[in-house]
Each structure stands twice: as structure tokens, then as C-alpha cells.
Amino acid sequence: MYWSPSRPSNLYVIEYQKGIMALVIYSYDAQGRPEWFTASGPLQQFHGGSELPADQAIFDASLTRASGGPPLGTQGHAPNDPLPYPNFVPVGRVIMSFYAEAANDIHIRIGDVDIYDELQPFNFGYGSIGRDLYIPWETCWPDLTGEWVFVDRARPTQPAWRYRFSAPTVRAWDRFDQPVPTPVCRDSYQTQWIEYKDLNSNAVMRCVQAKDSTAASTILPAGALGCEVVDGGTVVMSSFVWSYRQQLKRFRAWPGPAANVTVDQILNDPNGPTITGYRVE
């Protein structure tokens, strides 16, 4: 279930089974009366020129409007019943591009009207405004607080990792190795060090950005840039490609330390990271 901040009254429901995607849009007509649209078709892998093709996909299908259906609680079309079955009439086309759950873009064309939106997952318990992707006072780092389950599809016999990360703690230094009381988002002269501690063990997720500080390097792991999960003193997984981790419900990672992941893996591996972490809602 998805929503759009620009049109918070609309609801988008997406289902995917065996290569086929179905889309249902709950919307309203010009008079404010409820109406809904449907579309279905294949979800295809798509490489749009990015160096990160693993999670990219595109959906292109005819858009149909449903109208004339019976109210809730009626039996529908029966002898001498004036209420007809709903009519499904093609009215346009819908194109959606997916980049995992980091960005779900939708383009709807009905006649000469083009509608563009970026959809966000709907989160129950947070109301129509959804849940922010980022920690409250920062726009650089995603909000990874909460319970996560990680699985490695390359090693099906490997038991899943389960963590419950606390709210992050943040430390930052400027390029002169001086501590910074307030981190500045995307300041290329700052080194920022973020930790999400597991509430059930001594494991921790640690994230580093712009590692330029000599003073910070005394506590930062060698080769770390991005995020690593340390469990039992061992780095079990790492992700330093920002788009893989800036997702509300998933965290993609490679096994082992970030220093062991090669540039060739990042640029040319069609399958992307083998480990996927799922947020437990």
C-alpha cells in the first residue's frame, strides 16, 4: 500500500505474483465521488543507465477505470435489479519505475493529461502522513531504528540474523579534526559516525560518511565507508552504496566488511548485494 505526499487522499495498492504486477488506485472524480482504477501486466527488469541495475524494474500497462458498480452490501446485478455490474473501461496508460523501495515513480496519462508522482510506502499507525525515511533531525541518514531480519540468498542454510536497533547516536568531526556538535547534512568536509546498537545483544550497525578526519580514524574501522553490521566482534555484512540502504523497509548488503567489497562488484554485479534485511513492521 502506497501514498503520495502531493496527493495524500489517493491510495495505491500494488501486488506482485509470478512476474505479473497488479495496480489498484483508489481516487476521486472531479465532484469528489470515489472512483478506482486498475492495471495489470508484467514487471520487467530495466537498466536505465545507472550503475546499480539489480533492483530496477519498470511497469507499463493499460489503465482501466471502474464505474457503475453496486453499493456495499447489495447483491449486485439480479433480475429486475437496476444496479448493474461495474463497467471497466480503458482510459489511459500507466508507467511505473521501481528502484527497490527507495523510489517508486508513477506516470499516468489519461487523454492529454499527464500525472507524475513519487510513491511512498504507507505505514500503519502513523496516519496519512506516513513515516519519515530519515532520522528526525537529519536528512543524510535513514531511520534504521526498529526490528530487522537479515537473510542471505546466496547461503540458504545460513540462519537469519535478527536485530532490534536503537535510535542512533551521532559523532562528527570537521576537516581540522575538531569535534562538531551538530552534524551538517552532506557537508563534504565533515566526517560523520553513526551507530545503531542492537537492544538484544552487543551487535551494532555503524555508518560512516566522508571519512576525512584523522582524529576520527582512530575509532573508525579501516576501509569502512557506508554501513557495517558488527556482531560478536565480526563484521557480518556491509553496504556502502547509498541507494541500497536508503529504503524504508529493506537494507541490502554484502557479506563481510566494506573494505572487502570491490568496485567491480558495485558496478558490474547484475544481482547486487546478496543479503537483504527486512524491517519487521
N, C-alpha and C positions, 0 to 999 in steps of 0.2 A: 504494500500500500504506500503510495507516494502522494506528495502535495507540492505546490509551488508557492513560494513567498509572494510572487507577483499576483497570483490568483488563489488566495487561500481558501476560497469556497469550493473549489473543484477538488475531486478526489480521483486518483489514477490507480487502478488495480492491475498488476502485472503478474501473469502466471506463465511458467516455462516448463514444458514437459517434452522430452524426447526430441529436441531440436525445434519444436514449434512453440511460438510465443503467442499469448492472447492478451489483449489490452482492453480494459473497460474503463470508460471515462464517465464519471458522474458529474453532470454540469447543469446549466440552466439556460433557458432561451431568453430572448430579448425582453419578455414580460416577467421574467423571474420564475417561470414554471420549470420544474425539474425535467431534465431530459438526459439521456445517456447514449454513448457512442461505443461501438465495438470495432475491433480489428484483430486479425489473426494471420499468422504466416511464419515462415522460417526465420530464425535468428541466425545470422551469418557472421562468421569471423571477418574482421575488417582490419586492414593495415592502412591507416591514413597518413603514412609518412613519419609517424612517431617512432622513436627507438624502443618503445615499450609496447609491442603488439599483443602480449599474452592475454590481456583482459578486454581487448577492444572487440566490439560486435556492433552490428547495425540491423535495424528492423525497418522494413519498407513494405507497407501493406495498404489496401483499400480501407477507407474509414466509412463505417455504416452508422446511420442514426436510427434509433429505435423510437417508435411513437405509436400512439393509439392503443396501448395496452390496457388491460382491466386494472382497477384499483386493487390494492392489497386486501385479501380476504374474500374476493369473489371467485367464482368458478371459471371465469373466462368465457370463451365462446360456446354457447349451447343453443339449442333450438329456441327461437323467439327471444334470444338474449341480444340486446342492442350493442353490447360491448364486444368489439372484435378482438381477434388475436393481435398482438403488436405487429406493426409493419417495420421491416428492416430495409432501409433504402440507402444505397451508396451515395455519399455526399462529398467525398473528397479523398485525400490521401494523408497518411501519417508516416513520418520518418523519425526513428529514434536512434541515437547513437549512445552506446554504453561504454564507459571506461570503468569497469568493475563497479563499485558503488561510490566512486569519487565524483563522477559527473555523469548524469543521465539527461541528455538533451533531447527535446522533443520539438518537431516541426510539423504543424498541422496546416494543411491547405484545403480550404473549403471555398470553392469558386475563385474569386480574386482576392480572398482574404488569407494572409499568412500569419500564423501564430507561432511564436518561438518562446520556449520556456526551458528552464533547468529544474528538474525534479529532485526532491529530497525525500528520503525515507520517512514515513510517518511513524512517530514513536508514541505508543500508547502511554497515557499517564502524564503527558506533557502538553496536551491540548493542541490546538490547531497550529500553534507557532512552531511545533516540532522541537527537536533537541539540537543544540548547537554542536557543530562538529569540533569546536575548539575549546580549550580551557578558558574559563570566563574572562580572564583579564589579558589574554594573549591571543594573537591571530597567527602565530607561527606553528604552534604545536597542537596536534589533535587531542581531543579529550579521550584518552585511553583508560580512564577510570572505570572500574567495574570488573565483572567476571568474564574471563575469556577461556576458551578451549582451543588448543592448537593441535592440528593433525598434519602429518607429513605424508602426502600421497605417493611419494617415491619409496616410502618404507611402510607398507600397510601393517606390518606386525609391530611397529613401534607404538607403545602406549601413548595415548594423547596426554599432552601437558594441560594442566588446569591451573589458572591463576586468578586471584582477585586483587587487582591493582588499586592502590590507594590514590588519593589526589596527589598530583606531582609536586615535588619540591624543585626549585629552580635556583641555580647559581650562574653568575655571568661575570666575565672579565672583559675589559677593553683591550685595545692593541698595545697598551703600555703595561699590561699585566696587573692593572688595578681592578679590584672588585667593583662591580656595577650594582647598585641597589635595585634598580628597575630595568629589567631586560627590554630592549627595543626590538620590535619585530623586524626581521630581515635587515638588521644592521650588519653589513659585511665585515665591520671592524670589531664586532663582538664575538666572543666565544660563549655559547650558552650550553649549560649542562643540566639536563632534566632527568629526574628519577621517579619512577612509579614503583613503589615497593609492594610486594605481594603480602597481603594480610594474613595468609595461611602458612607462610614459610619464610625462609631468608632469601628467596628469589627476588630479583629486581629487573625491571626494564629501564635501561638507561639510554638517553638520547643526547646526541651532540650535534651542534651546528657551528659552522665557521670556526674550526679549530685553529686559531691563530695565536693563542695566548701561551707563552712559555710557562707561566705560573700554573695555568690550568692543566698543562700536560703532565704535571706531577701526579694528578689524580685521575686523568682520563686514560683509558686503555689505548695501547698502541694500535694505530690503524682504524680506530673507531670513528666513524662519521655516519650519522643516522641513528638507528636504534639497534640495541642488542638486548637479548634476554639472558641474564646470568642466573643459573640455577645450580646450587651445590658447588659454587666456585668455578663452574664451567660455562662458557658461552655456548648455549644450545642453539641459538638462532640469531639472525641479523637481517636488518632491512635498512638500506640507506638510499633507496630510490624513493623520493618523497611521495610520488603518486601512488605507490603501492601501499603506503601506510596511512595516507590522508583519506580514510574511509570510515564511515560511521560504524559499520558492522563487521568489517573484515580487516585483517592485518596480514600482509603477505611477507614471507621471509625465506631466506636461505638457511640451511643448516650451518652451524659453526659461526666463528667470528666474522665481522665485516671485513677484516683485513684479508680473509681467505677468498672473498668473492672477487672474481676478476672482472675487468672492464668488458671482456668478450662475453661473459655471461649476461651482463646487463644489456649489451647492445644487440646480441645475436641469438640469445636463447629464446626460441619461439614459445616455450612453455612457461617462461617466467619462474619465479620462486616456487619451490615445491611445497613449502609449509604455508598453511592457511590458518589464521586464528579467527575464530568466530565469537563475537560478543554474545554473551548469554543475556537475553532480554528479560 
